[in-house]
C-alpha cells in the first residue's frame, strides 16, 4: 500500500497560464491577479445526496457526481455506489457505503439515468464468478468494495478513495482526467496478484452491445459499449475505449453473461434494445439488471502487485472508434506522470473558476459560489476527437477540426441560466456550442431537444434550442452562422412533421415541435393531446406532455426567434409572420386570471385547481400562470392590474419550494426560477433582494444534500451564480438583465470581452441606489450591451425602506 494515501489538496502557487491539455481550445482565458487556488473552495460532493423532498421530477438530490473531469470534458471518471437506487445520472449517492465501479461517462444533474459506461473496478480477489449483472441493477456484489468518507477525497479534476479500508487488503484508488482521457493509480496492499475488471456491459441503462479485447503483449484492453434509453426514449449510442497499463499483464480473462473464461482475450455480446417509443411520462422500455435482456461481456487483467504495488492505467474514449479512443489517450496523456496530470487538471479548473473573482466574500459564500460555478462548467460536453472526428445525428462521420463539436444540451433547463452565463463569460466557447447545435440541425433536419452523444431524445417540452441560440447571441455569442440559425429555428416553428415521423424510433422519428399543427391552427394545444390521454394518446404515441406548458414554451420561443431576426436585420423573412409570441392569451382564462388547459371545443378544462399539474410539465397552474416573461406587462394587465398581481405574487412566495403541485413557488425547478424578479414589473423591486437572498441561503448549502432538486446540467447552479451576482437573464431571447443586490460584497467578472465589477456598500437588503460607472441608474434592469469592458456596478444598501426603481416608467420591457 502507498506509504501515504494521497488525500491532500495540491498546493498551487502562482499560475503561468499557457495552453494545457484539456483547456478549452486555448481560448482567451484571462489570468486572475488572485493566485489563491480557487479549487479549494469547490465541494464536488454537493448535490450527491437527496437534500429535499422528492417531488417526482428526478429525485430530491442534485444528481451530481464527484469524480474527475475537466470543464466541458468528454470523459468523467467517477465512482458508482450501491445499494442506493436513487443516484440517477450522477451514479453516486453520498449515503451509500459500497462502490461498484469507476465509470468513464456521466451527466451531471439529470433526472433520468444514462451513461456510467465501462465501470472499472480493482479487486484483491480471485475472479471465480462472472462480474456481469445478476438480478440487480449492479454488477456481481462479490467485486464491490466498502468505503467511508473519512478516507475519501475529491476536488476538481481529482478523486481518491480507499476501498475496503478495514480489510487486510485495502486498495487505494486515485483518478484524474484530461479532456478526452482519464488516468487511474491503484495502490494494492499485501496481495500477490491485483486484478482490474473492465465491464463494457455495465452501463447504467441496458446495453445493446458489450465487447472487449485484451492484448497482453501491449498491456492494453479495448472495447465498446452501446447503451441509451435516456428517460426510456428510443435512442442508442456507442462509446469506445482503450486502456493501457504501466505494468506487465500476468493474468487475464473474459466473461460473457454468466460464462467465465480465464485466459480468454475476446468477448462480445449483443442484445438489440427493443423499440418502445413511449415518451415520458410513460414507462420503461427496458431496465438494466437481467442478463437475459441486456448485453453482458467484459474482462479482467492481473498484475504482480508484489513487484508493482502501484498500477497506473490511462484510458481514452471516443464516440467514433477504438482507433480514435487510442489517439485521444496518447495525444492528451503520452506519459505516465499521474501527479503532473492531476496538477494540470487543477490548473485548468483554477483558470475557469478565475473568470469570476470574489475579492470580498465570506468563506461560506466562496464555497457556495465556486461550487456552483464548477457545476455550471461541466456541460455541454466535448464530442469531437483530437483529430476533429465525430458522429452526426444521422450516424455519419464528420470532422470539425477548426472548432470543437459539443453534445449534451438539456436545453429546457439550461436556456434560462446556464447558457446566458456561458455567453456572458465565454462568448467564443458559447458560439462553438451554438455551431454544434446547427451541425445537429444540418445532419438531422431539426434542432435538438435534450440531446446527448449523437442522439435526439425529445425529453422535456417546448423548443429550447431556439431559446439557447437567441439568448446566447443576444448576450454576445455571435460567432456562428446567423442565417442558418434563423432558417433552422423557423423550420421548427412553422413546419409540422409528417405523420410517419411519429411512428419511427430514435433520431429518424424525432421532431422539433410536437403538436405544432394544433398550435399553428389554434394558438394553443388542446388538452386531449396530453400524454397520457387514453385512446387518443395511444393512437398518436403520446403527442404532447403538458399541453399548456408546451404552448407557453412555443410562444416564448417564437418571441426569441423574432428578436433574433430583428437583431440580424431579417425582419422580412418568410415565416416570421407565423410566429405567435402572444399565444399564451389563448390559454388565459379571464374569468379567473389563470393560464389553464383548453379542450378541442375551445372550452377551458372544467374544475380548474391552480395547484393541479394537469396540462403542465413539472409544475402547476399557479406556477405556469406567471410563465410569460416576454410579455409580463400584458400578463399583469390581464390578471387585473398591478395591485391584484402583487397580492397573488405575495401569496405565491409564502413558500419557496412547494413542489410541482402547489399554488406556491417551486424554486427547486426551472419554471419558477425567474419569478422573484416579477416584482420589478409590479413597482416593488425592494421585495426581490430579500426573497432571492433567502432562496440562495436556505435552499442551498455546502453539503452533499445542499441542492433543492436536480442540478440539470448546471441550470440550478448557474441560477445561484447569477442571482448571487445580482444579474438575472429573466427575459429569454434578449440581453435584458433584471437586478437584485449581489449576495457577495465585491466580485469581478473576467469576461472574454472585458471586465465587469459588481460591488455593494452599506448593510441591509434594501437597494437605496445603483451607480453604473458612477452614474445613477434608476431601473431594476439593464442590458448586457450596457456593460462594456471596465464597467462597475455599485449597489448602495440599507435596511431602510427605499423607493429606488419603483416608478412605473422603470418597469422592465415586455
C-alpha positions in Angstrom: 0.0 0.0 0.0 1.1 3.5 -0.7 3.1 5.0 2.2 0.6 7.9 2.4 -2.8 8.0 1.0 -2.9 11.0 -1.3 -5.8 13.0 0.1 -4.2 16.4 0.3 -5.1 19.2 -1.9 -2.4 20.1 -4.4 -0.8 23.3 -3.3 -0.8 25.6 -6.3 1.5 28.6 -6.4 1.4 31.4 -8.9 0.0 30.2 -12.2 1.6 30.7 -15.6 -1.4 30.3 -17.8 -0.3 28.8 -21.0 -2.2 26.2 -23.0 -2.8 23.0 -21.0 -4.0 19.7 -22.4 -7.7 19.7 -21.8 -8.0 23.5 -21.8 -10.8 24.8 -24.0 -9.1 25.2 -27.3 -6.7 27.8 -25.9 -9.5 30.4 -25.8 -8.7 33.8 -24.4 -8.9 32.8 -20.7 -7.9 35.8 -18.6 -5.5 35.3 -15.8 -6.6 36.4 -12.3 -4.4 38.5 -10.2 -5.5 36.3 -7.3 -3.1 33.3 -7.1 -5.1 31.5 -4.5 -6.1 28.0 -5.7 -9.8 28.5 -6.2 -10.3 24.8 -6.5 -10.0 24.6 -2.7 -13.4 26.3 -2.4 -15.2 23.7 -4.5 -17.1 20.9 -2.7 -17.7 18.4 -5.5 -19.9 16.3 -3.2 -22.6 19.0 -3.1 -25.7 17.5 -4.8 -24.7 13.9 -4.4 -27.3 13.3 -1.7 -31.0 13.9 -1.6 -31.4 17.1 0.4 -35.0 18.0 -0.3 -38.3 16.3 -0.7 -38.6 14.2 -3.9 -41.3 15.9 -5.9 -41.2 13.4 -8.7 -39.0 15.4 -11.1 -36.0 13.2 -10.9 -35.2 12.8 -7.2 -34.7 15.2 -4.4 -31.0 15.5 -4.8 -28.8 17.3 -7.3 -27.8 14.1 -9.1 -24.3 15.3 -9.4 -21.1 13.2 -9.4 -17.8 13.7 -7.5 -15.3 12.2 -9.9 -12.5 13.6 -12.1 -13.3 15.6 -15.2 -12.3 18.8 -16.9 -14.5 21.7 -17.9 -16.9 20.5 -20.7 -14.9 17.3 -20.9 -15.8 14.2 -22.9 -14.7 11.9 -20.1 -16.0 11.9 -16.5 -14.1 9.4 -14.4 -16.3 8.9 -11.3 -17.4 6.2 -8.8 -20.7 4.4 -8.8 -22.2 3.4 -5.5 -24.6 0.8 -4.1 -27.1 -0.1 -2.7 -28.9 3.1 -3.5 -31.2 3.2 -6.4 -31.8 6.9 -6.5 -28.5 8.1 -7.9 -29.9 8.8 -11.3 -27.4 10.3 -13.8 -24.7 11.0 -11.2 -24.3 7.4 -10.2 -23.1 8.3 -6.7 -25.2 8.7 -3.6 -23.3 10.1 -0.5 -25.2 7.9 2.0 -24.1 4.7 0.3 -21.4 2.5 1.7 -20.3 0.4 -1.3 -18.6 1.3 -4.6 -19.3 -1.0 -7.5 -17.1 0.6 -10.2 -15.5 3.7 -11.6 -17.1 4.5 -14.9 -16.0 6.8 -17.7 -19.0 8.8 -18.7 -21.5 10.8 -16.6 -24.1 13.5 -16.9 -24.3 15.9 -14.0 -27.7 16.5 -12.5 -30.2 15.0 -14.9 -33.4 13.3 -13.6 -33.1 10.2 -15.7 -30.3 7.6 -15.6 -27.9 7.4 -18.5 -24.2 6.8 -19.3 -22.0 5.5 -16.5 -20.3 3.4 -19.2 -17.5 0.9 -18.8 -17.2 0.7 -15.0 -13.6 -0.3 -14.0 -13.1 -2.0 -10.6 -9.9 -3.1 -8.9 -10.1 -6.2 -6.7 -7.8 -8.3 -4.5 -10.0 -11.3 -5.0 -9.6 -14.2 -7.5 -12.0 -13.9 -10.4 -14.1 -17.1 -9.9 -17.5 -15.7 -10.7 -18.7 -13.7 -13.7 -18.7 -10.0 -12.8 -21.7 -9.5 -15.1 -25.0 -8.1 -13.8 -27.1 -10.7 -11.9 -30.6 -9.9 -11.0 -30.0 -6.4 -9.8 -29.1 -3.1 -11.5 -25.4 -3.6 -10.5 -22.6 -5.9 -11.1 -21.8 -9.0 -9.1 -21.5 -7.9 -5.4 -18.5 -10.2 -4.9 -16.4 -7.5 -6.5 -17.9 -4.5 -4.8 -15.9 -2.7 -2.1 -16.8 -0.9 1.1 -15.7 2.7 1.6 -16.2 5.5 4.0 -15.9 9.3 3.6 -13.2 9.6 6.2 -10.8 8.0 3.7 -12.2 9.7 0.6 -11.2 13.0 -1.0 -12.2 14.8 -4.2 -11.5 18.2 -5.8 -11.9 19.5 -9.3 -10.1 17.1 -11.6 -9.2 14.6 -8.9 -10.8 11.8 -6.9 -9.4 9.5 -4.3 -10.8 6.7 -2.1 -9.5 3.8 0.0 -11.5 0.7 -0.8 -12.2 -1.9 1.9 -10.2 0.3 4.3 -10.6 -2.1 7.3 -9.6 -5.2 5.5 -6.2 -6.8 5.2 -6.1 -5.9 1.5 -7.2 -2.3 1.1 -6.9 -0.7 -2.4 -6.1 3.0 -2.8 -7.8 4.4 -5.9 -6.9 7.8 -7.5 -8.4 9.3 -10.6 -7.7 12.3 -12.7 -8.6 13.4 -16.2 -7.8 15.3 -19.4 -10.4 16.4 -21.8 -10.9 13.0 -23.6 -9.0 10.6 -21.3 -8.5 9.6 -17.8 -5.8 8.2 -15.6 -6.0 6.0 -12.5 -3.5 4.9 -9.9 -4.3 1.7 -8.0 -2.4 1.0 -4.8 -2.6 -2.6 -3.8 -1.6 -3.9 -0.3 -0.4 -7.3 0.8 -1.7 -9.2 -2.2 0.2 -11.3 -4.8 -2.0 -10.6 -7.8 -4.1 -7.4 -8.0 -6.8 -7.5 -10.6 -8.7 -4.8 -12.5 -12.1 -5.6 -14.0 -13.4 -3.7 -17.1 -17.1 -4.1 -17.8 -18.5 -2.7 -21.1 -21.8 -4.3 -20.2 -22.1 -2.3 -17.0 -23.8 0.9 -18.2 -26.5 2.4 -16.0 -29.2 1.6 -18.6 -29.4 -1.6 -20.6 -26.6 -2.4 -23.0 -27.2 -3.3 -26.6 -23.5 -4.1 -27.2 -20.7 -5.0 -24.9 -17.3 -6.1 -26.4 -13.8 -6.3 -25.1 -10.3 -7.3 -26.4 -7.2 -7.9 -24.3 -3.7 -7.6 -25.7 -1.3 -8.8 -23.0 1.8 -8.0 -25.1 0.8 -4.3 -25.4 -0.6 -4.2 -21.8 -3.8 -2.9 -23.4 -7.5 -3.5 -23.2 -10.0 -2.1 -25.7 -13.7 -2.4 -26.5 -17.1 -0.8 -27.0 -20.3 -0.3 -25.1 -23.7 0.6 -26.5 -26.5 1.9 -24.3 -29.2 4.5 -24.3 -32.9 4.8 -23.5 -32.5 8.1 -21.7 -35.9 8.6 -19.9 -36.9 5.5 -21.8 -36.7 7.1 -25.2 -35.7 5.1 -28.3 -32.1 6.1 -28.7 -28.8 4.3 -28.6 -25.2 5.5 -28.7 -21.8 3.6 -28.7 -18.7 4.7 -26.8 -15.3 3.1 -27.5 -12.4 2.8 -25.1 -8.7 1.9 -24.9 -7.0 1.3 -21.5 -3.2 0.8 -21.2 -1.3 -0.2 -18.1 2.3 0.6 -16.9 2.9 -2.9 -15.6 3.0 -6.3 -17.3 -0.2 -8.2 -17.5 0.4 -11.6 -16.0 -3.2 -12.9 -15.9 -6.3 -12.2 -17.9 -9.7 -13.5 -18.8 -13.1 -12.6 -20.1 -16.8 -13.2 -19.5 -20.0 -13.1 -21.4 -23.1 -13.2 -19.4 -22.5 -15.7 -16.6 -19.9 -17.6 -18.5 -16.3 -17.1 -17.2 -13.3 -17.8 -19.5 -10.0 -17.5 -17.7 -7.2 -16.9 -20.2 -9.5 -15.5 -22.8 -8.8 -12.4 -24.7 -12.0 -11.7 -26.7 -15.6 -11.4 -25.6 -18.7 -9.8 -27.2 -22.4 -9.8 -26.6 -25.3 -8.2 -28.4 -28.9 -7.7 -27.4 -31.0 -5.5 -29.6 -32.8 -3.0 -27.5 -36.5 -3.2 -28.2 -38.4 -0.3 -29.8 -40.8 1.3 -27.4 -41.0 4.9 -28.5 -43.0 5.9 -25.4 -42.1 9.5 -24.3 -42.1 10.4 -20.7 -44.1 10.3 -18.5 -44.6 6.8 -19.8 -43.0 3.5 -18.6 -39.6 1.9 -19.1 -38.8 0.3 -22.4 -36.2 -1.9 -20.7 -34.4 -1.6 -17.3 -30.9 -2.9 -16.7 -30.2 -5.8 -14.5 -31.3 -9.1 -16.1 -28.6 -10.8 -18.2 -31.3 -12.2 -20.5 -32.3 -8.7 -21.6 -29.0 -6.8 -21.8 -25.7 -7.4 -23.5 -23.1 -8.6 -20.9 -19.4 -9.0 -21.7 -16.2 -7.9 -20.0 -12.7 -8.8 -19.0 -10.1 -8.6 -16.3 -6.3 -8.2 -16.2 -4.0 -9.2 -13.3 -0.6 -7.9 -12.2 2.2 -8.9 -9.9 1.4 -6.4 -7.2 4.4 -7.5 -5.0 6.7 -6.2 -7.7 4.3 -3.4 -8.9 2.2 -2.3 -5.9 1.1 0.8 -7.7 -0.6 0.1 -11.0 -1.2 3.0 -13.3 -3.9 2.9 -16.0 -4.6 5.5 -18.7 -7.8 5.3 -20.7 -9.1 7.2 -23.7 -12.7 7.2 -25.0 -14.3 8.2 -28.3 -17.8 8.0 -29.8 -16.3 7.2 -33.2 -13.9 4.3 -32.9 -11.4 2.4 -30.9 -8.6 3.9 -33.0 -9.8 7.4 -32.1 -10.0 6.5 -28.4 -6.4 5.4 -28.5 -5.4 8.6 -30.4 -7.2 10.7 -27.8 -5.4 8.9 -25.0 -2.0 9.2 -26.5 -2.4 12.8 -27.6 -3.6 14.1 -24.2 -1.6 11.8 -21.9 1.5 10.4 -23.6 3.4 9.7 -20.4 2.9 8.1 -17.0 3.1 11.1 -14.7 -0.1 10.9 -12.7 0.8 13.8 -10.4 1.6 16.1 -13.3 -1.7 15.3 -14.9 -3.5 16.0 -11.7 -1.7 19.3 -11.3 -2.7 20.2 -14.9 -6.3 19.4 -14.2 -6.2 21.6 -11.1 -4.6 24.4 -13.1 -7.3 24.1 -15.8 -10.1 24.3 -13.2 -8.5 27.3 -11.5 -8.3 29.1 -14.8 -12.0 28.6 -15.4 -13.1 29.4 -11.9 -11.0 32.6 -12.1 -13.4 34.0 -14.6 -15.2 35.3 -11.6 -13.0 36.7 -8.8 -14.5 37.3 -5.4 -12.4 39.9 -3.7 -14.7 40.3 -0.7 -16.8 37.3 0.4 -17.2 35.1 3.4 -15.7 31.6 3.4 -19.2 30.1 3.2 -20.1 32.4 0.2 -16.9 31.3 -1.6 -17.7 27.7 -1.1 -21.2 28.0 -2.3 -20.2 30.3 -5.2 -17.3 28.3 -6.6 -19.1 25.0 -6.1 -22.0 26.4 -8.1 -19.7 27.8 -10.8 -17.9 24.5 -11.0 -21.2 22.7 -11.6 -22.1 25.3 -14.2 -19.0 24.4 -16.3 -19.5 20.6 -16.8 -21.8 20.6 -19.8 -22.2 20.6 -22.8 -19.6 18.0 -23.3 -16.8 17.8 -25.9 -17.9 15.3 -28.5 -15.3 15.6 -31.3 -12.0 13.7 -31.0 -8.5 15.2 -31.1 -8.5 14.9 -34.9 -11.9 16.6 -35.2 -13.9 13.4 -35.9 -17.4 13.0 -34.5 -20.6 11.2 -35.4 -23.5 13.3 -36.6 -27.1 12.8 -35.7 -27.5 10.8 -38.9 -24.9 8.3 -37.8 -22.4 9.6 -40.4 -18.8 10.6 -39.8 -18.0 14.3 -39.8 -15.0 16.4 -39.0 -14.8 19.6 -37.1 -11.1 20.2 -36.7 -11.4 24.0 -36.7 -13.7 24.2 -33.7 -14.9 21.5 -31.2 -18.2 19.8 -31.6 -20.2 19.7 -28.3 -23.1 17.4 -27.3 -25.5 17.0 -24.3 -27.7 20.1 -24.5 -30.5 19.7 -22.0 -32.0 22.9 -23.4 -35.2 23.2 -21.4 -33.1 23.5 -18.3 -30.1 25.5 -19.5 -31.6 28.2 -21.7 -32.8 30.0 -18.6 -29.5 30.5 -16.8 -26.5 28.3 -17.8 -26.2 29.3 -21.5 -26.6 33.0 -20.7 -23.9 32.7 -18.1 -21.6 31.0 -20.6 -22.3 33.5 -23.3 -21.5 36.4 -20.9 -18.3 34.9 -19.7 -17.0 33.0 -22.7 -18.9 34.1 -25.9 -16.5 32.3 -28.2 -17.0 29.0 -26.5 -20.7 29.6 -26.4 -20.6 30.3 -30.1 -18.9 27.0 -30.7 -21.8 25.3 -28.8 -24.4 27.1 -31.0 -22.4 26.0 -34.0 -22.7 22.4 -32.7 -26.5 22.8 -32.5 -26.5 23.9 -36.1 -24.5 20.9 -37.1 -27.1 18.8 -35.4 -29.7 20.6 -37.5 -27.9 20.0 -40.8 -27.3 16.3 -40.0 -30.9 15.5 -38.8 -33.2 18.2 -40.2 -34.1 19.6 -36.8 -32.6 21.4 -33.9 -32.3 19.1 -30.9 -34.2 19.0 -27.7 -32.4 17.4 -24.8 -29.7 15.8 -26.9 -26.8 13.7 -25.8 -24.0 12.0 -27.7 -25.4 12.0 -31.2 -28.9 11.3 -30.2 -32.1 13.3 -30.1 -34.4 12.3 -27.2 -37.5 14.6 -27.3 -37.3 14.7 -23.5 -38.9 17.7 -21.9 -41.0 20.2 -23.8 -41.0 23.3 -25.9 -38.4 24.4 -28.4 -35.4 25.1 -26.2 -32.7 25.2 -29.0 -34.3 28.4 -30.4 -34.1 29.9 -26.9 -30.5 28.8 -26.4 -29.4 30.3 -29.7 -31.3 33.6 -29.5 -30.4 34.3 -25.8 -26.7 33.4 -26.2 -26.5 35.5 -29.3 -28.1 38.5 -27.5 -25.5 38.0 -24.7 -22.6 38.2 -27.1 -22.1 34.7 -28.6 -22.1 35.8 -32.2 -19.5 33.6 -33.9 -21.8 31.2 -35.8 -23.9 31.2 -39.0 -26.8 33.6 -38.2 -28.8 32.9 -41.4 -28.6 29.2 -41.0 -29.7 29.6 -37.3 -32.7 31.6 -38.3 -33.6 29.0 -41.0 -33.4 26.2 -38.5 -35.4 28.0 -35.9 -38.1 29.0 -38.4 -38.4 25.5 -39.8 -39.0 24.1 -36.3 -41.5 26.8 -35.6 -43.5 26.6 -38.8 -43.2 23.1 -40.4 -45.2 20.3 -38.7 -43.7 16.9 -39.2 -45.3 14.3 -41.4 -47.4 11.6 -39.7 -44.9 8.9 -40.4 -42.4 10.6 -38.1 -44.5 9.8 -35.1 -44.1 6.1 -35.8 -40.3 5.8 -36.2 -37.8 5.2 -33.4 -34.7 7.2 -32.5 -33.4 10.1 -34.4 -35.5 9.2 -37.5 -38.7 9.8 -35.6 -37.7 13.0 -33.8 -39.5 16.3 -34.5 -38.7 19.7 -33.1 -42.2 20.8 -32.0 -44.8 18.0 -31.3 -48.3 19.4 -31.5 -47.2 22.2 -33.8 -50.1 21.9 -36.2 -52.6 22.4 -33.5 -50.6 25.3 -32.1 -50.4 27.0 -35.5 -54.2 26.5 -36.2 -55.5 27.4 -32.7 -52.8 29.2 -30.9 -53.0 26.5 -28.2 -52.7 22.8 -27.9 -55.9 21.0 -26.8 -55.8 19.1 -23.6 -56.9 16.0 -25.4 -53.4 15.8 -26.9 -52.0 15.2 -23.4 -49.6 12.4 -22.5 -51.1 10.0 -21.5 -54.7 10.7 -22.6 -56.4 7.4 -23.1 -57.0 6.1 -26.6 -56.1 9.4 -28.3 -52.7 9.4 -26.6 -52.1 5.8 -27.6 -53.0 6.4 -31.3 -50.7 9.4 -31.5 -48.0 7.8 -29.4 -48.3 10.5 -26.7 -48.0 13.6 -28.7 -47.5 16.3 -26.1 -46.5 16.2 -22.5 -48.1 19.2 -20.7 -50.2 20.9 -23.4 -50.2 24.3 -21.6 -46.5 24.3 -20.7 -45.7 23.3 -24.3 -47.8 26.0 -25.8 -46.2 28.6 -23.4 -42.7 27.4 -24.3 -43.6 27.7 -28.0 -44.8 31.2 -27.6 -41.6 32.2 -25.7 -39.5 30.5 -28.4 -41.4 32.4 -31.1 -40.7 35.6 -29.3 -37.0 34.7 -29.1 -36.9 33.9 -32.8 -38.5 37.2 -33.7 -36.0 39.0 -31.5 -33.1 37.2 -33.2 -34.4 38.1 -36.7 -34.6 41.8 -35.7 -31.1 41.8 -34.4 -29.7 40.3 -37.6 -31.8 42.5 -39.9 -34.0 39.8 -41.3 -37.4 41.1 -40.3 -39.0 40.5 -43.7 -38.0 36.8 -43.9 -40.8 34.4 -44.8 -42.3 32.5 -41.8 -41.8 35.3 -39.3 -45.5 36.3 -39.6 -46.5 32.8 -38.5 -44.8 33.2 -35.1 -47.1 33.6 -32.1 -45.4 35.2 -29.2 -48.7 36.2 -27.7 -50.3 32.7 -28.0 -50.3 32.5 -24.2 -53.5 34.6 -24.3 -55.3 31.6 -25.9 -54.8 29.6 -22.6 -55.5 32.6 -20.4 -58.9 32.4 -18.7 -60.1 36.0 -18.0 -62.8 34.6 -15.6 -60.1 33.7 -13.0 -56.9 35.2 -14.3 -55.0 31.9 -14.7 -53.4 30.2 -17.6 -55.1 26.8 -17.9 -55.8 23.9 -20.3 -58.4 24.2 -23.1 -60.3 21.5 -24.9 -60.7 20.9 -28.6 -64.1 22.5 -28.2 -62.4 25.7 -27.1 -63.8 25.5 -23.6 -61.5 25.6 -20.6 -60.9 22.3 -18.8 -63.6 22.3 -16.0 -62.9 22.2 -12.3 -59.7 24.1 -12.5 -57.4 23.9 -9.5 -54.4 26.2 -9.5 -52.4 23.6 -7.5 -53.1 20.9 -10.1 -50.5 19.7 -12.6 -52.9 18.6 -15.2 -51.8 20.0 -18.5 -48.5 21.3 -17.1 -44.9 20.0 -17.1 -43.2 19.7 -13.7 -45.4 22.5 -12.4 -48.9 23.7 -11.6 -51.4 26.1 -13.0 -50.4 28.7 -10.3 -46.7 28.4 -11.3 -47.2 28.4 -15.0 -49.6 31.3 -14.9 -46.6 33.5 -14.4 -44.7 32.0 -17.3 -44.9 34.9 -19.7 -41.5 36.6 -19.1 -41.5 38.2 -22.6 -44.9 39.9 -22.1 -45.1 40.4 -18.4 -46.7 43.8 -18.6 -49.5 42.4 -20.7 -49.9 39.5 -18.3 -50.2 41.8 -15.3 -52.8 43.9 -17.1 -54.8 40.7 -18.0 -54.7 39.5 -14.4 -56.4 42.7 -13.3 -53.6 45.1 -12.8 -50.6 45.7 -10.5 -52.5 45.5 -7.2 -54.1 42.1 -7.9 -50.9 40.8 -9.3 -48.9 41.9 -6.2 -51.4 40.2 -3.9 -51.2 37.0 -5.9 -47.4 37.1 -6.0 -47.1 37.7 -2.3 -49.2 34.6 -1.6 -47.2 32.7 -4.2 -44.0 33.3 -2.2 -45.2 32.3 1.2 -43.4 29.0 0.3 -40.2 29.0 -1.8 -40.0 25.3 -2.8 -43.5 23.8 -2.5 -43.2 21.3 -5.3 -44.9 21.0 -8.7 -48.5 20.5 -7.4 -48.9 23.6 -5.3 -50.1 27.2 -5.5 -46.7 28.4 -4.3 -43.3 28.8 -5.8 -41.1 25.9 -6.8 -37.7 27.4 -6.8 -36.1 23.9 -6.8 -37.1 23.6 -10.5 -36.7 25.6 -13.7 -40.2 27.0 -14.4 -40.2 29.2 -11.3 -36.6 30.4 -11.4 -37.3 33.9 -12.8 -40.4 34.6 -10.7 -38.8 36.6 -7.8 -37.9 39.3 -10.4 -41.6 39.8 -11.4 -41.7 42.3 -8.6 -39.8 44.7 -10.9 -42.8 44.8 -13.2 -45.0 45.4 -10.2 -43.1 48.5 -9.0 -41.8 46.7 -5.9 -38.2 45.9 -6.7 -37.4 46.1 -2.9 -39.0 42.7 -2.4 -36.6 41.0 -4.9 -33.4 41.0 -2.9 -34.7 39.7 0.4 -36.5 36.9 -1.4 -33.5 36.0 -3.6 -31.1 36.0 -0.7 -33.5 33.8 1.3 -33.6 31.3 -1.5 -29.8 31.4 -2.1 -29.1 30.7 1.6 -32.0 28.4 2.6 -32.4 26.1 -0.4 -28.6 25.6 -1.0 -25.9 24.5 1.4 -22.3 23.5 1.4 -23.0 19.8 2.0 -23.9 16.7 -0.1 -27.7 17.4 0.3 -27.2 21.1 -0.5 -29.3 21.3 -3.6 -33.1 21.6 -3.7 -33.5 19.4 -6.7 -31.8 18.2 -9.9 -28.9 20.4 -10.9 -29.9 19.7 -14.6 -26.5 20.1 -16.2 -25.7 23.2 -14.2 -29.1 25.0 -14.7 -29.7 25.4 -10.9 -26.0 26.1 -10.1 -26.0 28.8 -12.8 -29.1 30.3 -11.2 -27.2 30.5 -7.9 -24.1 32.1 -9.6 -26.2 34.7 -11.4 -28.5 35.5 -8.5 -25.6 35.9 -6.1 -24.1 38.4 -8.5 -27.4 40.3 -8.9 -27.9 39.6 -12.6 -30.8 37.5 -13.9 -31.5 36.9 -17.6 -35.2 36.8 -16.9 -36.4 37.5 -20.5 -35.0 34.8 -22.8 -34.2 35.8 -26.3 -32.9 39.2 -25.1 -29.9 40.6 -23.3 -32.1 42.1 -20.5 -30.7 41.5 -17.0 -33.0 42.1 -14.1 -31.3 43.2 -10.9 -31.1 42.4 -7.3 -28.4 43.3 -4.8 -25.5 40.9 -5.0 -25.1 38.5 -2.1 -21.3 38.7 -2.5 -19.7 42.0 -1.5 -17.3 42.5 -4.3 -16.9 40.5 -7.5 -15.1 41.0 -10.8 -16.1 39.1 -13.9 -13.1 38.5 -16.2 -15.1 38.1 -19.4 -13.6 37.5 -22.8 -14.9 40.9 -23.8 -13.7 42.7 -20.8 -14.1 43.1 -17.0 -17.3 43.8 -15.1 -17.1 44.7 -11.4 -20.1 44.3 -9.1 -19.9 45.5 -5.6 -22.2 46.6 -2.8 -21.7 49.1 0.0 -23.7 49.5 3.2 -25.7 46.9 5.1 -29.2 45.6 4.8 -31.0 44.2 1.9 -32.8 47.3 0.5 -31.3 48.9 -2.5 -31.1 52.6 -1.9 -29.4 53.3 -5.2 -27.3 51.9 -8.0 -24.5 53.6 -9.9 -23.2 52.4 -13.2 -19.7 53.8 -13.7 -20.5 56.4 -11.2 -23.8 57.5 -12.8 -27.1 56.9 -11.0 -29.2 54.2 -12.5 -32.9 54.3 -11.6 -34.2 51.0 -13.1 -34.1 47.4 -11.7 -32.8 46.2 -15.0 -30.3 46.9 -17.7 -29.0 45.3 -20.8 -25.8 43.3 -21.3 -24.8 45.7 -24.0 -24.8 48.4 -21.3 -21.8 46.6 -19.7 -18.7 47.1 -21.8 -15.2 46.5 -20.7 -14.4 48.2 -17.4 -18.0 48.7 -16.2 -18.6 48.9 -12.5 -22.0 48.4 -10.8 -22.2 49.7 -7.3 -25.3 49.0 -5.2 -25.9 51.1 -2.1 -27.8 49.1 0.6 -29.5 49.8 3.8 -32.3 48.4 5.9 -34.5 51.5 5.5 -37.4 51.4 3.1 -36.5 52.6 -0.4 -38.3 54.0 -3.4 -35.5 53.0 -5.8 -36.8 51.9 -9.2 -40.4 52.0 -8.1 -41.7 54.3 -10.8 -43.9 52.7 -13.5 -41.5 54.2 -16.1 -38.8 52.0 -14.5 -40.5 48.7 -15.3 -38.6 46.2 -17.4 -39.6 45.7 -21.1 -42.1 43.1 -22.1 
